[in-house]
Amino acid sequence: MVISALKLIIQIPAYNEESTLPQTLRDLPRSLPGVDRVEVLVVDDGSTDRTAEVAREAGADHVVRLKQNQGLAAAFSTGLETALRLGADIIVNTDADNQYRGEDIARLVRPIVDGQADIVVGDRGVAALEHFSPLKRWLQKWGSWVVGRAAGIPIPDATSGFRALSREAALRLTVLSDYTYTLETLIQAGARKMRVVYVPVRTNPQTRPSRLIRSIPSFLALSAVTIVRFYTMYRPLRVFTTVGGRAHRRRTGPGPAVSLFLLAESGQRPRSIPHPGCHPDHRGLSGLSHWSGGGPHPDEPEDAGGDSVPGTTGSFGE
């Protein structure tokens, strides 16, 4: 079934990106085949520079500002919640550092417009990226294979944040990780039988080092915890039947996988997208403020006393 009369919101999580954000916003498309309206949403993750003001000056339709830095996963979740409140039919997530080419958003959106996918992820061709070291290329390729095994779907580029989601997919996703949303959402999508499609995309020259991968050992450790934790969460019967059976036969305690899962459970705070049965307009967004260019958006609540970006109108808050 082909969907028509669509509203697309392009969301951009950003932390101290005042220098790169203007170019990122300039490269975004403002019209696409099969889409009736395109809007841009910037989620300022507690930046200490002028990220929010620069976003507004550069033409973002909506700016959400978290009161303090909460990390990429929280900013991504806040973007989905806000986009759903604003009535998005399709949500595209891209990076604020202009890593991805805005013109490739058309490739991400097309399978959803045609009714052929629930989630579309941009495949950077990580095995051949020039700015990746040989070790990093191998780790990305191997890690994508591991995540694909956990998700039960082919995954050529697990860490790509350049992705599009239908409204229904966004409503069904729950982000629990404090580290990153990329691995968890793919494992969850596979467990929930969502249609995940990969399309080739291009990247721009690197503007700064990755903030997520600060060292290979820490990246491997955090990724391993994430994969084990969410594979166990979404496929518990398979995991505990296997582990329990082996432990019983050997008369030993929990294996390393269970120990790693229990370690991952400590200090986690859930962040959920609204349940399909709950209209997103009924959810409050605490700890953030919202601006809508050209006056309040018809779908937005009236001012609720939150902290607003200077010179903006409208806010979310409790």
N, C-alpha and C positions, 0 to 999 in steps of 0.2 A: 504494500500500500504506500503510495506517495503522499507525503505530508505537504500541506500548503499553508500559506499565511503564517510564516514563521518569524519569531523574534529571536535574534542571536545576541547574546551578551558575551563579549570578550573580557575575561577577568585577568588581572595582572597582579599577583602578589609582589610587593616591593618593600625592600628594607634598605634605606640610605642609597637610593638610586637616582638622585637628582641630576646627575651628569649623563646617565644613559637613557633615562625615561623619555625625554623629548623625541629622540630618534626612534625609539621603540613605538611610540604612539603615532609618529608620522608614517611609519611603514604599515600600519594596520589598515585593512580595507574598510570602507564605509558603505559598501554595497556588494552583494554577492548574488549569483543566480539562485533562484528558489527561496531567497530570504527577503522578507519584506522590510525588516528594520534591523539595523546593527547599532549596538551601543557598547561603550567601553566603560569598564569598572576597574578602578585601581584600589587595591587593598594595601594601605600603608601599615606595615607591621611594626608600629612604634618607632619609626625612624627618628633620628636626632638631627637630620638635615631638613631640607625644604622639599622632600619628596612629595608630600601631599599638595603643597602649593604649586609646585611645578606641574604635577598631574593636572590640576585644575586649569592652570594657564595654558597647557599644551592641548587642551580640548577634551579631556576625559569627561564623559557624561555623568559619572558617579564616582565619588571618592569616599571610601570607608577608612577610618583611621582608628587603629587599635591604640589604646592608651599606653601600652608597653609592649616591647618585643616579645612575641610568643612563639616564634618559629614558623618555618615554612608550612608544616602540616596545618597549624591553626589558621594561618592566613588563607590557605587553600579552602579550608572548610568554611571560613567566614565568607569567602567569595561565593561559594556555592549557595550558601544560605541566602545571601543578599540577592544574588541573581534570580533565585527562585521567587523571592519576595517581589522582585520587579517584573515577574511574569515571563522569564526566559523560557523559550521552547528548546533552544540549544545553547550550551555553555562551552566556550573554548577557553582553555587555560594556556597562557604563554608566559615566558619569563620577562622580567623587567630589564634585564641586561642586553636585550636585543640579540640573544643567541639564535633565535629562530626567525625565519623570513616571514613577514606578515602575509605576503602573497600566497604562501602555502596553506593559509587557513581555509581557502577554497577547497583544497584537497581533503582536509579533515572533515569539513562540513558535508561534503557531497554524499557520502554513504548514509548519513543520518537523514538528510533531506529525501533521499531515495527510499528510505525505510529499510535499509539493508544492514544497519548496525545500531547498537546501543551506545558503544564507546569506540572512538577512533583515536589511535595513538600514532604520532609521527615517528617514523623509523629513521634515525639519523645515519644508519649504516655504521654503527660504532666500531666495527672491526677495521674500518678504513679511515676513521677520522684522523686528520693530520696532526691536530693539536693534542691528541691523546698519545701518551707514551706507549711503546709496545706492551708493557706490563698492564697498563690501564685498559688497553684495547682487549687483551686476553681476558682480564677480569670482568669487563663489561659483557663480553660474549658468553663467558662461562656463567656469570651471575644471571644473565637473561635466561639461559637454559635451565638453571636451577629454579628460578621463579616460574618458568613455564611448566616445569614438572609439578610444582606445588599448586599452580592454578589449574592445571589440566588443559591448557590451551597453548598453541605456539606463540612464543614471545621473543621477537628478535631484538627488542630494545626496551628492557624493563625500567630503566631510570629516566626515560624521556618524559618530561613534564608538559610537552606540547601535545595536547589531547583535546578532543571534543566529546561532550556527553549530551545525550538526549535528556529532556526534563525527567523522564521516567527513571533513567539510570541514576541521575543525580539524587532523586528522591530515595532511591534504594541503597545508596552508599552510606557507610558509616566510617568515619575516620577516627581511629583511636590512637594512632601512633603520635608520639611527640617528636619524632625524627623526620619522617617524610611520608607523603601520601602515595608515592608512585608504586611501591611494591605491594603495599597492603591492598590498595584498590584493585589491582590486577588479580591477586589471589581471591579477593572477595567476589569480583566479577565472574571468575571461573566457577567458584562454588555456587553462585546464584544463576548460573547458566545464561549470563548475558552474552550478547553477540559482540565480540571484540575484534576489531579490524585494524590492521596496521597499514599505513600508506607511507611511501618514501617522502621525506622532507629534506630541505637543505638548511644549512646553518651558516651564520655570518662569522667573520673573524672574531676570536675571543676578545672580550673587552676587559675582563678581570678574571683572576683565579676563582675556581669553584669555592663557595662558602660551605657547601654541604660535605664535600670530600676534602677534609683538611689533611688527612694522612691515610695511606692505604690500610694500615692495621686497624685504625679506628673505624674506617668505612666498612671493612670486612666484618668486624665484630658487631657493629650496629646493624648491618644488613642481615647477618646471620640470626641475631635475636629477633629482628622483624619478621623474617621468613618463617622461623620456627613458631613464633608466637601466633601469627595469624593463620598459618596452615593448621595448627592445632585448634584454633578457635573455630575455623570454618569447616574443618573436617575432623571433628573430635573422635567420632566412632572409629574411623580408620586408624588414627594415631594411637589412641589408648588401647584399642584391641590388640594392635601389633605390639606395643610396648609392654602391656600387661601380660600378654601371652609369653613373650620372651622372658620377662622377669619371673613369671611363675615357673617356667621350665628351668631357669637357672637359679631360682630361689635367691634372687638379688633384689636390691632396691631399685628405685627409678633410674633409668638410664640417663645419659647426658642430654638427650633431647628434652626429656621432661624437666630435668634440672634447669636447662636453659630457658624453657618456657616459664617455669616458676620465677626465675630471676627476672625475666622480661615483664612479668606481671606487676612487679613492685614499682610504685610511683607513677603509674599510668593514669591519665585522666581522659575519660571518653569525650569525644566531640562528635555529635551526630547530626546528620542532615535530617530534615523532617521526615517522619514516617509517611508512606503513601496515603494513609488514612487521615493524616493531619494536614490541614491546609497550611502552607508555609506562612501565610499572613498572621497566623495565631501564635507564632514563635517570637520571643523577644531576643534581641541581640545585645547582650550586656558588654560593657567595656569597649565600645566603639562609637564613632560618630559617622554620619553620612551626609554627603553633599550631592545634590543633583543640579546639573547645569541648567540654567534657564528657568529656575523656579522649581518647586516641588514636583516630583513625578506623581501622576495620578494614582499609582499603585502604592505610594509610600505613605507611612503613617505621619501624623502631624508631629510637631516638635515635642519630644518627651523629656527634654532637659539634659541630653547628653552633651559632651564636649564637641563643638563643631570646629572644623577647619576655618581659620580666619577668612571672612568674606564669603562664607557659604551659607546655604539655606537648608533647613531640614536636618533632623538628627535622629539616630536611633539610640536608645538607652533605656535603662530601667529606672 
